[in-house]
Amino acid sequence: MERQKTGYFLPNDWILWESEGLLEAIKLSSAEQIRIEGWTELGASKGRLSASVWEALARFEPLVGQLRTRLEEQALQPLTRATVLRGSGWRQLFVELTAKCNEQCVHCYAESSPLRTEALAWADIREVLEDAKALGFGLVQLTGGDPLISPHCIQAVELARELGIPRVEIYTNGLALRGSTYEQLRELAPSFAFSFYSHDPQTHDAITQAPGSHSRTSRAIRRAVEDGLNVRVGVISMKENQHHGSKTGQYLRSLGVADDSIRFDRMREVGRGHPMPKESDAQPASIQTGGVESDKPRDFGGSAAVSYDGKVYPCIFSRHLLLGSIHEARLETILTSAEPVVSRKKSLLSADARWGDKLSCWECRARSALLEGSCHA
Amino acid sequence: MPDASDRRVPQRRDTLTHEVTDTDEVVIYDGNEKSPQLLVLNDTAAGIWLMIDGERSIEEIIAEILKYVDAERETVTRDVIAFLGQLEQRKLIAWKEAP
């Protein structure tokens, strides 16, 4: 019979389970684990083990030393939906303004296309941004579809600025970044993240299924860089561009994009994305040249995504974990739910293997393992 | 599970190491598992653990403990047997036949 376990989150990087004299702990960022028998109740008397016991434990296992330090610095938090979502702090909120896109990328996770019509209404966007401010998100990313197609994109950037949200980023293909749209946005100076696929125009256009998109996106990137706007570029690797990493990085640098602002990732099995062949050299190792890997170690931070249909997920890729809908409750209410999370160590330890094809960062993989028992799409 | 009439001798598993702390607790480290196993024994359990030397039988361990504690033989016997049972369950000790 399995023991009754109480779970805790220890910011920023640990999940702990305690039961009848047993402490199990997993370090999220490295998936290392420890198990201490003879523990006394964490809730009642954190660290009641004597200093000399701690020291002896740490001599055998350095990871215990790390855990002890963290226990001394941070308060344990109950393992609830809110603590798992927030992590060490609300970092990034994705807001999909519209499902419509002027491209129809072969791998699109959101299955966007010119034919899609779903979109967030202005009243919804306003409430979402107000809640983002109230919760303290450091970054709001406007995405889609292509957010520049939404009639509310500029207004959303303006409101985010007025509210004092520290950073606003527009994730776009840049096709609509021209004329008065560009002039207005240049004044507001949001950050831009561009999707780009290859130095080779034919390959790029084949992926976007939009003839001429390579030249228009290149122009938008160059202009934004020249105007001093904050620009980064995301390159998704797939079969079509599998050997283009190095030259694509070189090309983007020639447009003025800083080396550390070029991020490569592989296609994820979400939406129109499908798994990369295991034996293919289209894996990230072949495309890292010219940019930084997008899954570098960092704190377990909080993220959330509001989809174009109002559904709320932990991130844009975690569409298997439905948290709620802004048509039924405010975003702030959805993200601060004190509902306990029942999770298993086994599930957390297998998170990378289970979610690696769908989710690009380790935090989302860990969050999936923690939340899968309580959230279903 | 051992019992009071058991003639076998408990011995610690080879893969274990332990350390006695300043506060007379014993910390046991099992490096043979996929993930590290750490056990903290309070002073009573620590006392029993330290008696397990691959030579003493259950009866000899009980007799040794009785020299140091003010308790009924029946109580000590029950505690020692229960503790050895737990150690066996966790695969921290093995048994060998008495010579």
Contacts between the chains, C-beta under 8 A, distances in Angstrom:
chain1	res1	chain2	res2	distance
A	32	B	35	7.9
A	33	B	35	4.6
A	34	B	35	6.7
A	34	B	36	5.6
A	34	B	38	6.6
A	35	B	35	6.2
A	35	B	36	7.1
A	35	B	37	5.5
A	35	B	38	6.7
A	36	B	38	4.6
A	36	B	39	7.4
A	36	B	40	6.6
A	37	B	37	7.4
A	37	B	38	7.1
A	37	B	39	4.4
A	37	B	40	6.9
A	37	B	90	7.6
A	38	B	39	5.6
A	38	B	40	3.4
A	38	B	41	6.3
A	38	B	42	7.3
A	39	B	40	7.2
A	49	B	40	6.4
A	50	B	21	6.9
A	50	B	22	7.9
A	50	B	23	4.7
A	50	B	25	7.0
A	52	B	21	4.0
A	52	B	22	4.3
A	52	B	23	5.3
A	52	B	25	7.6
A	53	B	21	5.3
A	53	B	23	6.9
A	53	B	25	5.4
A	53	B	27	6.0
A	53	B	40	5.6
A	55	B	21	7.7
A	56	B	19	4.5
A	56	B	21	5.1
A	56	B	27	4.1
A	57	B	27	5.6
A	57	B	38	5.4
A	57	B	40	7.3
A	59	B	19	6.9
A	60	B	17	7.2
A	60	B	19	7.4
A	60	B	27	6.8
A	60	B	29	3.8
A	60	B	31	7.9
A	60	B	36	7.3
A	60	B	38	6.4
A	61	B	29	6.8
A	61	B	36	4.7
A	61	B	38	6.2
A	63	B	36	7.4
A	64	B	38	6.9
